[in-house]
Amino acid sequence: MYKRSMPTGSPFKSLCQVVVAACRKVTLRVPADAAVLYEVSDKIDQPRIAHTKEFTFLDKAAVVADSDLEEVTNVDAAAAATGSWRLCTVTQVEELKILMRLLPIWATSIVLSAAYAQLNTTFVQQGSAMDMRVMSFTIPAASMVSFEVICVLARLSPASGEPSQLRRMGAGRLLMAFAMAVAALVEMRRLEAAGSGESISIGWQMPQYFVLAGAEVFCYIAQLEFFYSEAPESMKSMCTSFALLTVALGSYASSLIYAVVNALTATGGRPGWISDDLNEGHLDYFFWTMAALCTLNFVVYSAFARNYQVKTVVS
């Protein structure tokens, strides 16, 4: 019976070995034929990753020099592949390349999460300044998040022929920019009504929650799938946690954006865009700023996603 061995050891050690080995061989040239780069052909307990042409400097770690031949022949091949600081396998090199390709995608998720943080902050603040009566019911502003959850659940039905994970994440980033724009339009309508001494219904917020739910479904679910499928075998848990880490970092980024906006707008006795009394502020300007930031984030993401090389396992 075939039994698959689970990855052992620290994945960071393997990454460091690639960097050290590549630096040691900085004077060597990478051969044009990638087939001559070092790989352990009988290493059946872990899948091998196909060679890619990006970050060619790291390929130097898999170039077999004369001084490496003795090390490879004197020790077990599998042990040499995992314990050498002079010679690394193509799979080890590709694992580091995967993380380097994932890093820009991961960074754009922080901006997305900063916009998503408005769900429990400025959206609630905006709803608190509206008429919370709907027919004979009073709907607290914070409970509008439940509508977003319902929209998420309604969109989770399986679909045939769904787009790739990268395209779904791109659609989620674009929808997030659209959600911020819808929130800005609603705030403009609310300020217009407040100027006339009126108050609009909290139901006006439903479109922005609906679009935000679409952004969450397209992006966060595909992001977890993408990071897990692209992660090296020994780093799947770590890469999945990195995908979730963007939510926390996005909250910190959102707080930083608030601080910067207040520092730039609340000057000279002015209340600033995000005022305690929203009728004296301009929350719509803040939402437009977030929409522009999300749009720029989508453009940057698209540039990296268009050239992204998906991992190919050869065995």
Protein Blocks (a to p, Z undefined) as FASTA:
>chain_A
ZZddddedjfklmmmmmmmmmmmmmmpccdfblklpccdfklmkbccddddfehkllmmm
mpccfklmmmmmmpcfklmmmmcckbccfklmmmmmmmmmmmmmmmmmmmmmmmmmmmmm
mmmmmmmmpcfbghjbccdfklmmmmmmmmmmmmmpccehiacfklmmmmmmmmmmmmmm
mmmmmmmmmmmmmmnopacdfklmmmmmmmmmmmmmmmmmmmmmmmmmmpcfklmmmmmm
mmmmmmmmmmmmmmmmmmmmmmmmmgghiabjbdfblmlmcfklmmmmmmmmmmmmmmmm
mmmmmmpccdddfZZ
